[in-house]
Amino acid sequence: MANVLACVLALALAGCGGQKPTAHEAIKRYSQELREAVSTQVPDGERRAQMLTIVDQMEALHLRFSQDTAAFVARYRKLSADYDAPRPAFDQLFADFSAKRIKARREALDLHFRMASLASAAEWDAIGKAEMELYEEAGAARPAEESTK
């Protein structure tokens, strides 16, 4: 009974903030969880070090793309507020963001496959789950500009 009460209390306190974390906060948290998965699952020091470097690169990629997305949204809002904004300005805004998104996707896939090539099948189960959580939670988090409103 005490364990159930403790779990309910912990869940209630965790929800007291009432807001999802910002993208930056989520990326930091789930990157750390991925680091922990690599650190606990990979016994070989050299491979572990290589994989932790890749995790750092993944975190940097997520942070950069989060900033790119926030900048895109801010520019879109500004452009949209201008009644006289021409269509080519919107086309350019979307083309620029699309190019950044495609570049980030390529980098993410490269990092994923580099990490997977370093891990054994047994190690990959926990590492792959932690990587997926990073992608899911970073994408579901509040954009950085909303955290200050």
C-alpha positions in Angstrom: 0.0 0.0 0.0 2.8 2.4 0.9 4.5 1.7 -2.5 1.2 2.5 -4.4 0.8 5.7 -2.4 4.4 6.7 -3.1 3.9 6.0 -6.9 0.7 8.0 -7.0 2.3 10.9 -5.1 5.3 10.9 -7.4 3.1 11.0 -10.5 1.0 13.8 -9.0 4.1 15.9 -8.2 5.5 15.3 -11.6 2.3 16.6 -13.2 2.1 19.7 -11.0 4.1 21.8 -13.4 1.3 21.3 -15.9 3.5 22.0 -18.9 5.5 19.8 -21.2 9.2 20.5 -21.2 10.7 22.8 -23.8 12.4 21.1 -26.8 15.8 22.1 -25.3 14.9 20.5 -22.0 13.6 17.3 -23.6 16.6 17.0 -25.9 19.0 17.4 -22.9 17.1 14.9 -20.8 16.7 12.2 -23.4 20.2 12.6 -24.7 21.4 12.0 -21.2 19.2 8.8 -21.1 20.8 7.7 -24.4 24.2 8.3 -22.9 23.3 6.2 -19.9 22.0 3.4 -22.1 25.3 3.4 -24.1 27.4 3.6 -20.9 25.6 0.7 -19.2 25.1 -1.6 -22.3 28.5 -1.3 -24.0 31.3 -2.9 -22.0 34.1 -2.2 -24.6 35.6 1.2 -23.7 36.7 2.1 -27.3 33.3 1.4 -28.8 31.5 3.1 -25.9 33.6 6.2 -26.3 32.8 6.3 -30.1 29.1 5.8 -29.4 29.1 8.6 -26.8 30.7 10.9 -29.3 27.8 10.0 -31.7 25.3 10.7 -28.9 26.9 14.2 -28.5 26.5 14.8 -32.2 22.8 13.6 -32.1 22.1 16.0 -29.2 23.8 18.9 -31.1 21.8 18.0 -34.2 18.5 18.0 -32.3 19.3 21.3 -30.6 20.2 22.9 -33.9 17.1 21.6 -35.7 14.9 22.8 -32.8 16.4 26.3 -33.1 15.9 26.2 -36.9 12.3 25.2 -36.4 11.7 28.0 -33.8 13.3 30.5 -36.2 11.1 29.2 -39.1 8.0 29.6 -37.0 9.0 33.1 -35.9 9.7 34.2 -39.5 6.5 32.6 -40.7 4.5 34.5 -38.0 6.2 37.8 -39.0 5.6 37.2 -42.7 2.0 36.1 -42.2 1.3 39.2 -40.1 2.3 41.4 -43.1 -0.8 41.6 -45.3 1.3 42.8 -48.2 3.9 39.9 -48.0 4.3 38.4 -51.5 4.0 34.7 -52.2 7.6 34.4 -53.3 8.7 35.4 -49.8 6.7 32.5 -48.4 8.0 30.2 -51.0 11.6 31.1 -50.1 10.9 30.7 -46.4 9.5 27.2 -46.9 12.2 26.2 -49.4 14.9 27.3 -46.9 13.4 25.4 -44.1 12.8 22.3 -46.2 16.5 22.3 -47.2 17.5 22.5 -43.5 15.0 19.7 -42.6 16.4 17.4 -45.4 20.0 18.1 -44.3 19.1 17.3 -40.6 17.3 14.1 -41.7 20.4 12.9 -43.6 22.6 13.7 -40.6 20.2 11.9 -38.3 20.2 8.7 -40.5 24.0 8.8 -40.8 24.4 9.1 -37.0 21.8 6.3 -36.4 23.6 3.9 -38.7 27.0 4.8 -37.4 25.8 4.0 -33.8 24.0 0.8 -34.9 27.2 -0.4 -36.7 29.1 -0.1 -33.4 26.6 -1.9 -31.2 26.0 -5.6 -31.0 22.4 -6.9 -31.4 22.2 -7.5 -27.6 23.4 -3.9 -26.8 21.1 -2.4 -29.4 17.8 -3.2 -27.7 18.2 -0.7 -24.9 20.2 1.8 -27.0 17.7 1.7 -29.8 14.8 2.3 -27.4 16.6 5.3 -25.8 17.4 6.7 -29.2 13.7 6.4 -30.2 12.6 8.1 -27.0 15.0 11.0 -27.8 13.4 11.5 -31.2 9.8 11.1 -29.9 10.2 13.4 -26.9 12.2 16.1 -28.7 9.5 16.2 -31.3 6.6 16.3 -28.8 8.2 19.0 -26.6 7.0 22.6 -26.6 9.0 24.8 -29.0 11.5 27.0 -27.2 9.8 30.3 -28.0 6.6 29.1 -26.3 8.4 28.5 -23.0 8.9 32.2 -22.5 5.3 33.2 -23.2 
